[in-house]
Amino acid sequence: QVQLVESGGGLVQPGGSLRLSCAASGSIYRVVAMGWYRRAPGKERELVALITSTITYADSVKGRFTVSRANAGNTVNLQMNSLKPEDTADYYCKMRIWIDGGPINDYWGQGTQVTVSS
């Protein structure tokens, strides 16, 4: 059994910063890929940042957001700077995990709300 637990998020003023973290636990052999997605009210879910063999960012967050992995590769962080009201959304981490002795599956975090407002 694998579980992803997110932390961070909250309310911040425009121009402010927030840091999201997502930690995976369980029978993990290797995390193959990890990243962050978001869904704004009334919009489709979109990719924010992805770590595979490279790092990919949505155009809308380039230069403001930084994704990184830590904790022997089982944690993914998202540092969000210069936040804008249009960054308001529910943020979800996703990991593609090779289960110890098992298959590769995709797992999602529970989601955390980010609100950028004055």
Secondary structure, 3 states (H helix, E strand, C coil): CEEEEEECCEEECCCCCEEEEEEEEECEEEEEEEEEEEECCCCCCEEEEEECCCEEECCCCCCCEEEEEECCCCEEEEEECCCCHHHCEEEEEEEEEEECCCCEEEEECCCEEEEECC
